[in-house]
């Protein structure tokens, strides 16, 4: 082969970032990146996905979500996980375009959301629920929304969604902050703080029950090391941290629902639905105002 032909037939390798960028351009739906894949983040992902967005989520390598049955974070452990008929698929920084083109939600292990450097989402949602801003900032070509306290709308992000249960739940804040976290869980079935299971010691979690199991007061739900964690009252296991994780003393590791409805464990909560729909409204409203999203007439 002559040198000229050899040069023309030799292709430079395409970088992972460039490959992902090229694949993104082949996706027709507007793209949304959701930081976090816990239960509230999953409510957000469901609302955006159902409205026609392609959704990518980022998570820890070992998610510490509690309501795993209704969290796409479970896909990190199992490879895939379905919530309310929508499937989440574990992917990576280059494979997510193929996942979303199949109509699924892509979940990528990427705690700092570095994937943002190689994608151009119309919407970015910080749903980590860290109660403080870990680096989320406004972007020229994205609507940036954050859940709960720790963010200032109009400065750090375009909008903040109120996550405290009550009259203000789901309110879209365009200027200012959400209410300060009280540290007191919202009331469900007449129970508040006592429905939350917390680790009594530092150690490794070993489940004795599964999400959806009915329990009686005093029954062992799990152990941390050799120390049992017991149900505080009769009810249904609503959430449990993933089996085998190492936790710190005082860390939230489970949730018992006094209403005793097993079906509540496989559908997103009223709170997650309200927050998800608020994110969708904020994304469409601000996106239209800024010319980033165009709604059909």
N, C-alpha and C positions, 0 to 999 in steps of 0.2 A: 504493500500500500504506500502511495506517495505521501510525503510529509503534509501536503495540503489536505488530502483526504483524511489523513490521520488526525489532523487538528480539528477538522470539522466533525469527525465522528466521536471525538472524545468530549464527554460532558462533565462539567463540574458537579460535584455532589451538592444536592440541595440541602441546606441546613434544616434542622428540625423546626426552627422558628419560621423559616420561610415556607416550609411545607405546610405548616398549620395555617399560616396566613393565606396561602393560595387556596387551601381547602375551605377556609371560612368564606372566601368570596363566592364559592359555589353554593353556599347556603342562602336560600331566598328569604327565609324568615328573619326578622330582627333578632339580634343576639342579646341575651341577658346573662350576666355573671353574678352568681349569688355566693357570697363568702359564708361558709358554714353550711351544714346539712342536717342540723337537728330538727326538732319538730316544728318550730316556728319558721325556720328557713325552708322546710319542706312545704309548709302551707303557702309560702311565697312562690316557690317553684311551681306548685300545682296551678296557682292562679295565672302566672305568667305563661306557662306551657299551654293551658287550656285556651288562653287568649291568642295563641299563635306565635309566641316567642320560642326560639330555640334556647334551651337553658343549660348552662354549665355551672356546676357547684364545686367549691374547693373545701377540703376538710383535712383534719389531722390524720396521721398514719394509724392512730388508735383513737377513734372518736370516743368522747365521754358522754354522748347523748344518753338520756334516760329512756325516753319514749321511742325505743328503737323500732317497734313495729310500725310506726308511722313516721319514720325518719329515713331519708335517703342515705344517711350516714351508715346504715346497715349494709349498704352495697360495698363499702370499704372492706367489711369483714367477709361478706358472702359472695362478692363478685357482681351481684345484681340484687335488686329488691324492688318490689312493687307496692305502691301506695295508691289506693283508690283507683286502680285500673291503669295507672301510669308507671312505667318501669324506669328505674334508675340503673345505670350501668357504670361500673367502675372503669375508668379510662386513664389516659395519661396526657401529657402536654401536647402530644402530636396526634393522638387517636380520637380526641373528642369530636372533631368535625364529622367523622363517620358515624359516631353514636347518635348525635343529634339529627343527622340526615335520616336515620332510621326511625325518627319520632320518639326517641328516648331522651331522658335527662342524663347528662354525663357528669360523673362525680370523679374529681381528680384530687389525689393526695398532693396538696400544695398549700400548707398553712399560711404563708405570707402572700398568697395569690400572685406569685411572680408571673403566672401565665398571662396576666394583664398586659405585660410588655409586648406580647406577640398576638394580641387580638384587639378588635375594635368593637366592643359591645355597645349597644344603644343604651343599655341600662346596667348599672352596677348596684348591687344591694349588699350592704354589710349586715349580715344576720348572725354574726358570731355570738352576740349577746354577752360580750365581755364587760359591759357596763363602763367601758372607756374606749376611746378611739385608738386603735393600734396601727394607724397609718392611712386610713381611708381619706381621700381628698377629692374635691371637685375636679371634673375633667371637661375639656373643651367639647368633646364629641360624645359625651355620655351623660345620661341623667343619673346622678348618684344619690342613693337613698340609704338611710340607716335606720335600724330598729332600736327603739328604747333609749335609755339615758346614756350620756357619754359623748354626745355629738351636738354641734351647734348648726342648726339649719340656717342657710343663707351665708354661712362662712366656710365651714368645713365640708358640708354636703348640701345638696339642693333641697332635701326634705328629710324630716325625721318622723317616724311613725310611733305614736304612743302605744306602749305595750302593757301598761298597767290595767288590770281588769277594772271594770266600772264604766261610768258614763262616757269617759274620754277614750276608751279602748278603740284603736284604729284611726284616731284623728290624725290628719295630715298636717304637720307643722312646717310652715315655710320659713318662719323666722323664730329663732330661739331653740329651746331644748325640751325634751320630754321630762316627765316628772322624775325626781330623784328616786332611785331604787330604795325601797323600804326594807328589803331583806325578808319580808313576810310574804309567803306564798299566797296566791289568791284563794279565796274560799271556794270549795267544791263540795256539794252535798253537806254543807254545814261544818266542814273540816278545813283547816288551813295549815298551820305549821306542823300539826301532828300527823298529817298524811304523808309527809316527806320522810323517807328513810335516809339516815346519815351514817357514815362509817364511824363506828365507836373507837377504832384504832387505825394506825397505819398497817397496811397489809394487802394481801392478794384476795380478790373476791372469788367466792365459790357459791354459785347459785344452788338453792334448794328448791326453788319454784321458778316458773316461767311467766312471762307477761301473758295475762289473760286467765291465770289460775285464780280460783276463789280461795280465800284464806280466812281463818278465824283469829280473833285477838290472841296474841301470844304465840302463834304458830311461827316456826322458823322460816324465814323467807330466803335468807342467804347467810353466809359466814364471811367474815373478814379475818383471814388467818384462822384461828380457832374460836373466835368470838362470834356467837350467833347474833343475827339481826332479826328481830321478831316483828310481826304485824301489830300495829298499835290498836287495831279494831277490826271487826269483820268487814270484808270488802273484796274487791277484785284488784289483782296486781295490774296497775296501769303502766308502770315503767320500771325497768331494771337496767343498770349499767351492764355492759357486756361482760360475760363470764371470763374470769382469768385476768382481768386488769388489776394493776396495783394502784391503790388509792391512799389518800391521806386522811387522817382523822378529821371528822367533821364534814367531809365531802358528801355531797348529795349523791346517793347511789340507787335510790328507788322511790316509788310513789304508789300509794294504795288509794284506790277510789272507793269511798263509802257507798256510792250508788249501786255498786254490784252489777253493773251492766258490761258484760264481756264485749259486746259490739262496740262499745266506746273505745276499746283498745286497738281497733283496726281501722278507725277513721280519724282524720285530723280533728283537733279540738275546735270549739267555737272561737277560741282565742286565735288559733293559727289561721282559721278561715278569715276572721275579721282583719287580721294584720296582712294576710296575703292579698285580700281584695283592696285594702288601702294602698299597698305598694303598687298594684296594677293601676289604680286610679291616678296615683301620683306620677307614675311613669308615663302614662298616656297624656295627662294634662301638661306636665312640664315638657315632655318630648314634643308635643304639638306646638307649645309656645316658642320653643327654641328651634323648631324646624328639623328636629331629629327623627321624629316619627310622624307619619302621615296616615290619618285615619280615612277609611273609605266613607264616601258620602252616603 
